[in-house]
Amino acid sequence: MIATKTPSAESPALSDFAKVMAPAQALAPRRIALDPADVKTGLGKLVLTVVALLRDLLERQAIRRMDAGSLTDAEIERIGTTFIRLGEQIERLKKEFGLEGEELNIDLGPLGKLL
């Protein structure tokens, strides 16, 4: 049997980055804890977050087009109705998955919140 030594944070062979990250790696769980009951909610949260993000982007685009005067009154009415119905569907799905509004706002760490 060959004995191998795992480098520690004090080891001179490690880079500064590895020395800083060594304590975080030691605290990180070695296994992923998966709960089959949470899969549906997690997937629902992810999908609804993407839908909410796309809705926000499309609303901003629609507002820019309205401000630029490139939409007719009929198009503005149709877009408004579409966004109202989309909002109603998002709310219905959030209730179905047991999610609250703020739960869709994923924290991206140093980048801040997604929505």
N, C-alpha and C positions, 0 to 999 in steps of 0.2 A: 504494500500500500504506500502510495506517495503522499506525503503530507504537503498540503498547500496552505499558504498563509494568506488570509484575506487582508488587503490593505486597510489600515485604520486611518482616522482623520489625522493622526500624528505622523503618519508615514511620509517621509520626504519624497517618495516616488509619486505621490498624488499631486495633481494640479491644485491651484487655489480654489477653483470651482468645485472640485471633488471634495476638498476639505470643508467647504461651506455646506455642501449638500449632504455630507455624510450623516449628520444628525437627523435630517429630514428623511433620508432613506431608511435609517434605523427605526424610525417611528411609523413608516408606511406599512400598511397591512400587506401581508404576503399573499393573501387570497382575496378574491372579489366575492363579496357577499351578495348573492342573487336571491331574490325572493320572487317566485313565480306569480304570487298575488299582485306584486307591484309592477309587473311588466306592462299590463294594460294601461295603468295610470301613467307610467313613465312614457310610454309610446304616445299616449293621448296628449300628454303635456308637451312633448317634443313637436308633434304635428301641429297642435294649436298655436304653439309659439311661432313656428314658421309661418302659419297662416296669418297670425296677427301682425307679424313683421311685414309680410307682403301687402297686407291690407293698409298698413300705415304708409308704405312706400307708394302704393297706388293712389291713396288719398292725397298725398303731397303732390304727386304728378297731376292729378285732376285739378287741384287748386291752382297750380302753376298755369295749366291750360285755360282755366276760367279767367284768371287774372290777365292772361295774354289775349283773351277774347277769341280764342280759336275753337270754342265750343258753342253750338247753338243752344237755345233754351231747351229744346227737346232732349238734346244730349245731356245737358246738365241735370235735367229731371230724371232721366234714365240712370245716370251715374249715381245720383243721390238715392234713388230707390234701391239700386243694387247694393250700395254700402249699408243701407239700413237692414236689408235682408241678410246680408253677410254677417253683420253684427248680431242679429237675432240668432243665427245659426251657431255662431261662436259661443254665445251665451248658453244656448241649449246644450252644446257639446261639453262646455265647462261643467255644467250641472251634472251631466251624465258621468263624467270622469271624476266628479267631486273636487274640482279645482276652483280656486279663487283667482281673481284678476291679477293680483301681484305675483302669483306663482308662475305666470307665463313670462315674467320678466327675468330671464336667465342672467345670473351674475357672471360676467366675463373676467373677473379678477381685476387686474390693473386697468383694463379697458373700460370698466364700469358696467352698467346694466345694458342689456340688449335693446329694450324698448324704452 
